[in-house]
Amino acid sequence: MRPASTLILPPQGDVDLLVMAAECSGDELGAQLIEDLLKMRPGKKIYAIGGPTMAQTAPHFLFNLAEHAAMGFWEVLRNWRFFHKYYQGIVRWIKAYQPGRICFIDSPALHLRIAHALNVQKISKKGGGTVSLYYYVAPQIWAWKAKRRFTMEKDLDALAVLFPFERKAFADTTLPTTFTGHPFLDAGHKSPIFYAENRNVFLLPGSRRQNVQCIFPIMLEAFSKMQKTGDWAAACLYPTEAIRQLLADELQKFPNVAKKIRLISAAEARKNPIGGQLVAVSSGTMSFQCALDGIPGVVIYKTSPITHWVGRRLIKIPFLALANIILGYECYKEYIQDQAKPDVIASQLLLLAGARTEFKAVSDELRQCLQAKECDVGKWLFM
């Protein structure tokens, strides 16, 4: 892979839109956005930075940033040199080629810094330049660092939020904020998983390297303990080849259950969805997908001690999983850091076998909360 400072340069001509995502969940959202835009406005010259899904969708793909995704204070600090070079390189690229619009997707630590630089260097419209800055998927200011909304107000032209309650968080700013709804609820969205009354467990440790390294061993130990009660199988989805290799390496340490666990690419699962009765999932985007699908399970989160220590002092909400945050109660039991004990997780999963009715009600309640979006994100971007 080429370094971030040597992005492929566009051919002569205008760049109508640059879509930027820095991790796998944003990569999927970006790919869907680009696909919708190409149908709506087929002549637009769209460039993208993201991951493997956007690489397949975007007419012009610049750089696979999702492979470098990092989460947490310590993890980002260790990769500071790479992200600093990327930040410098992309600001230079934008200054040189002046895209008409930029759509940042999530990843506020990186994208809001880029947006501010474009303002200070008088490249963006808010700074007196010509480039419009749009932001899709609001940072969770209702959970931590709420004052970011005022910087966003100064640097951005428009914001699209996934959840209706997020509009209120920006109500005291002049930043135009539109509820575009979560794409998982769109009629055309196809979940890679579904509930089935079988003996299959989903093990979903996330899309970031750090998550997989911390969480997947716990899931495997819990799954091993479940085997004492019967013959269970498991499916584990991976977003990239690099994550697949991490999963495969960890599986070698569990020869007693390795043959019972299938590693399946997320792209393949979207084409041929997989059924399962239970799920152990990290507290990311897939936990929300599981809740919408009504699959009984638990949420697991573990990270480096320093990241956990910092997070406990910054985050102001009682839950980590999106479904729990939206509904205001722990519909999915969360096992965080030292609470993530394999024997406890295995026991809880076994207790949930057959709990479909309870979790189907969670799905229905979530869907009811998230209806009535104002417009599609594609229309918002070119209003």
C-alpha positions in Angstrom: 0.0 0.0 0.0 1.3 3.4 -0.9 1.7 6.0 2.0 -1.0 8.5 2.7 1.1 11.4 1.5 1.0 10.0 -2.1 -2.7 9.9 -2.9 -3.6 9.1 -6.5 -4.1 12.5 -8.2 -7.3 13.1 -10.2 -7.3 13.6 -13.9 -7.8 17.1 -15.3 -11.3 18.4 -14.6 -13.5 19.2 -11.7 -14.0 17.0 -8.6 -17.7 17.3 -7.7 -17.6 15.4 -4.5 -15.0 13.8 -2.2 -16.4 11.2 0.3 -14.2 10.4 3.2 -14.5 7.5 5.7 -11.8 6.3 8.2 -13.2 3.0 9.4 -15.2 0.0 8.2 -18.6 1.1 9.5 -18.2 4.5 7.7 -16.9 2.6 4.6 -20.2 0.8 4.3 -22.2 3.9 4.8 -20.1 5.7 2.2 -20.5 2.9 -0.3 -24.3 3.1 0.0 -24.2 6.9 -0.3 -22.1 6.8 -3.4 -24.3 4.1 -5.0 -27.4 6.2 -4.3 -25.8 9.3 -5.7 -24.6 7.6 -8.9 -28.2 6.7 -9.5 -29.5 10.1 -8.7 -26.7 12.1 -10.5 -24.8 9.7 -12.8 -22.6 12.5 -14.3 -21.1 13.5 -11.0 -17.3 13.1 -10.6 -17.1 11.3 -7.2 -13.8 10.5 -5.5 -13.5 8.5 -2.3 -11.2 7.6 0.6 -12.5 4.7 2.7 -12.3 1.0 2.8 -12.9 -2.1 0.5 -16.6 -1.5 0.0 -16.2 2.1 -1.1 -13.3 0.9 -3.3 -15.7 -1.3 -5.3 -18.4 1.5 -5.5 -16.6 4.8 -6.1 -15.7 5.8 -9.6 -12.4 7.1 -8.3 -10.9 5.6 -5.2 -7.9 7.3 -3.6 -6.8 5.5 -0.5 -7.8 2.7 1.8 -7.8 4.5 5.2 -10.1 1.9 6.9 -7.2 -0.5 7.1 -5.6 1.9 9.6 -8.6 2.4 11.8 -7.8 3.0 15.4 -10.0 3.6 18.4 -9.1 4.8 21.9 -6.6 7.3 23.3 -3.6 4.9 23.5 -4.2 3.3 20.1 -4.5 6.6 18.3 -1.4 7.9 20.1 0.7 4.9 18.9 -0.4 5.6 15.3 0.0 9.4 15.5 2.8 9.6 12.9 0.7 7.8 10.3 -2.4 9.9 10.9 -0.4 13.2 11.0 1.1 12.4 7.5 -2.4 11.5 6.2 -3.9 14.7 7.6 -1.2 16.8 6.0 -1.5 14.9 2.7 -5.2 15.1 2.4 -5.3 18.8 3.2 -2.8 19.4 0.5 -4.8 17.3 -2.0 -8.0 19.3 -1.2 -6.2 22.6 -1.6 -4.8 21.6 -4.9 -7.9 20.1 -6.5 -10.7 22.1 -4.8 -13.6 19.5 -4.7 -17.0 21.2 -4.9 -18.2 19.3 -1.8 -16.6 17.1 0.8 -18.7 14.6 2.8 -17.0 13.5 6.0 -18.4 10.3 7.5 -18.0 9.8 11.3 -14.5 9.6 12.7 -14.6 13.1 14.3 -11.1 13.1 15.8 -9.7 13.1 12.3 -12.4 14.6 10.2 -13.2 17.6 12.4 -9.5 18.4 12.5 -9.3 18.4 8.7 -12.4 20.5 8.5 -10.9 23.1 10.9 -7.7 23.2 8.9 -9.6 23.8 5.7 -11.3 26.7 7.4 -8.1 28.2 8.8 -6.4 27.9 5.4 -9.3 29.6 3.7 -10.1 26.6 1.5 -13.6 25.9 2.8 -16.7 28.2 2.4 -16.7 29.0 6.1 -13.1 30.2 5.7 -13.8 32.2 2.6 -13.0 29.6 0.0 -15.1 27.5 -2.3 -15.3 24.0 -0.8 -18.5 23.0 1.0 -18.1 20.8 4.0 -20.8 18.3 4.9 -20.7 15.9 7.8 -22.6 12.6 7.9 -23.0 10.7 11.2 -22.7 13.2 14.0 -20.1 12.8 16.7 -21.6 11.6 20.0 -21.6 15.0 21.7 -24.5 13.8 23.9 -22.0 11.3 25.4 -18.7 13.3 25.6 -17.0 16.5 24.5 -20.2 18.4 23.9 -18.4 21.7 23.2 -17.3 20.2 19.8 -20.7 21.4 18.4 -19.5 25.0 18.5 -16.4 24.2 16.5 -18.5 22.3 14.0 -20.8 25.3 13.7 -17.8 27.4 12.7 -16.3 24.9 10.3 -19.1 22.9 8.6 -21.9 23.9 6.2 -24.4 21.1 7.0 -24.8 18.0 9.3 -26.8 14.8 8.8 -27.7 12.8 11.9 -28.8 9.1 12.1 -31.0 9.4 15.2 -33.8 11.9 15.8 -32.7 12.8 19.4 -29.3 14.0 17.9 -31.0 17.1 16.4 -31.7 18.5 19.9 -28.0 18.2 20.8 -27.2 20.9 18.1 -30.3 23.0 18.7 -28.3 25.9 20.3 -26.1 26.2 17.2 -26.7 27.7 13.7 -25.4 24.5 12.0 -28.2 23.2 9.7 -28.9 19.7 11.1 -31.0 17.1 9.2 -32.3 13.8 10.4 -31.7 11.4 7.5 -32.4 8.2 9.4 -30.2 5.2 9.8 -29.5 3.3 6.6 -30.0 0.0 8.3 -33.7 0.9 8.3 -33.9 1.7 4.6 -36.1 -0.6 2.5 -33.1 -1.7 0.3 -30.8 -2.5 3.2 -29.9 -6.2 3.5 -28.6 -7.4 6.8 -25.8 -9.9 6.7 -27.3 -11.9 9.6 -30.8 -12.9 10.7 -32.4 -14.8 13.6 -32.8 -18.5 13.1 -33.7 -21.3 15.6 -30.5 -23.3 15.1 -27.4 -24.0 17.1 -25.4 -21.2 15.6 -23.8 -18.4 17.6 -22.5 -15.2 16.0 -19.1 -14.1 17.3 -18.6 -10.5 16.1 -15.5 -8.8 17.7 -15.6 -5.7 15.5 -13.7 -4.3 12.5 -10.8 -2.6 14.3 -7.5 -4.5 15.0 -7.4 -3.5 18.6 -11.0 -4.7 19.2 -10.3 -8.1 17.7 -7.1 -8.6 19.7 -8.8 -7.7 23.0 -12.3 -9.2 22.5 -12.1 -12.2 20.2 -10.1 -14.4 22.7 -12.8 -13.7 25.3 -15.5 -14.8 22.8 -13.6 -18.0 21.9 -13.2 -18.9 25.6 -16.9 -18.3 26.2 -17.8 -20.4 23.1 -15.5 -23.2 24.3 -17.4 -23.3 27.6 -20.8 -23.4 25.8 -19.7 -26.7 24.2 -20.2 -28.4 27.5 -24.0 -28.0 27.1 -24.3 -29.3 23.5 -22.9 -29.1 20.0 -22.8 -25.4 19.1 -21.4 -23.9 15.9 -20.3 -20.3 15.4 -19.9 -17.8 12.5 -17.6 -14.8 12.6 -17.8 -12.0 10.1 -14.7 -10.1 9.0 -14.6 -6.8 6.9 -11.0 -7.1 5.5 -8.4 -9.7 4.8 -6.2 -8.2 7.5 -8.9 -8.8 10.1 -9.5 -12.3 8.8 -5.9 -13.1 9.3 -6.0 -11.9 12.9 -9.1 -14.1 13.5 -7.4 -17.1 12.0 -4.3 -16.6 14.1 -6.3 -16.5 17.3 -8.3 -19.5 16.3 -5.1 -21.6 16.2 -4.9 -21.1 19.9 -8.3 -22.9 20.4 -7.9 -26.2 18.5 -10.8 -27.7 20.4 -13.4 -25.5 18.8 -11.6 -24.1 15.7 -13.4 -26.5 13.4 -16.8 -25.4 14.7 -16.2 -21.7 13.7 -16.6 -20.3 10.2 -14.8 -17.1 9.2 -17.0 -15.4 6.6 -16.4 -12.1 4.8 -19.0 -9.4 5.5 -19.3 -8.9 1.7 -20.2 -12.6 1.2 -22.7 -12.4 4.1 -24.5 -9.5 2.6 -25.0 -11.5 -0.5 -26.0 -14.7 1.4 -27.1 -13.7 4.9 -26.4 -16.1 7.7 -28.8 -17.3 10.4 -28.1 -17.7 14.1 -29.8 -18.0 17.5 -27.4 -16.0 19.7 -24.7 -13.3 19.4 -21.7 -12.0 21.3 -20.8 -8.7 19.7 -18.6 -5.7 20.4 -20.2 -2.4 21.1 -20.0 -1.0 17.6 -22.2 -0.7 14.6 -22.9 -4.5 14.4 -24.5 -4.4 17.9 -27.1 -2.1 16.5 -27.7 -4.3 13.5 -28.2 -7.3 15.9 -30.7 -5.3 17.9 -32.6 -4.4 14.8 -32.7 -8.1 13.8 -33.9 -9.1 17.2 -31.1 -11.6 17.9 -30.6 -12.4 21.6 -27.1 -11.8 22.9 -24.6 -9.8 24.9 -22.3 -6.9 24.2 -18.6 -7.2 25.1 -16.1 -4.3 25.3 -12.5 -4.4 26.3 -9.6 -2.2 25.4 -6.2 -1.1 26.8 -6.2 -0.1 30.5 -5.2 3.5 29.7 -7.9 3.9 27.0 -10.5 2.5 29.5 -9.2 4.8 32.2 -9.5 7.9 30.0 -12.9 6.8 28.7 -14.4 6.4 32.1 -13.6 10.0 32.9 -14.9 11.5 29.6 -18.0 9.5 28.7 -21.2 10.7 30.4 -23.7 8.0 29.5 -24.6 4.8 31.3 -24.3 2.5 28.3 -22.0 1.7 25.3 -24.3 -0.2 22.9 -26.4 2.0 20.7 -29.6 0.0 21.3 -29.2 0.5 25.0 -28.5 4.2 24.6 -31.5 4.8 22.3 -34.0 2.8 24.4 -32.6 4.0 27.8 -32.3 0.6 29.4 -29.9 -2.4 29.2 -31.8 -4.6 26.6 -28.4 -6.1 25.7 -26.3 -6.9 28.8 -22.9 -5.2 28.6 -19.7 -6.9 29.8 -17.0 -4.2 30.0 -13.3 -4.6 30.7 -12.8 -6.8 33.8 -16.5 -7.8 33.7 -15.9 -9.6 30.4 -15.3 -13.0 32.0 -15.8 -16.0 29.6 -17.6 -18.2 32.0 -20.1 -15.4 32.9 -20.7 -14.6 29.2 -21.2 -18.3 28.3 -23.8 -18.7 31.1 -25.6 -15.6 30.0 -25.7 -16.7 26.3 -27.1 -20.1 27.3 -29.8 -18.4 29.4 -30.8 -16.3 26.4 -31.3 -19.4 24.1 -34.9 -19.3 23.2 -35.4 -15.6 24.2 -36.5 -14.5 20.7 -39.8 -13.0 21.9 -38.1 -10.6 24.3 -35.5 -9.4 21.7 -38.1 -9.2 18.9 -39.9 -6.7 21.1 -36.6 -4.7 21.4 -36.3 -4.7 17.6 -39.9 -3.4 17.2 -39.3 -0.7 19.8 -36.1 0.5 18.1 -37.7 0.6 14.7 -40.6 2.6 16.1 -38.2 5.2 17.6 -36.3 5.7 14.4 -39.1 6.3 11.9 -40.0 9.6 10.2 -36.7 10.8 8.8 -36.7 14.2 7.1 -35.0 13.1 3.8 -32.6 10.6 2.3 -28.9 11.4 2.8 -28.2 11.6 -0.9 -30.8 14.3 -1.3 -29.5 16.1 1.8 -26.0 16.3 0.3 -27.2 18.0 -2.9 -30.1 20.0 -1.7 
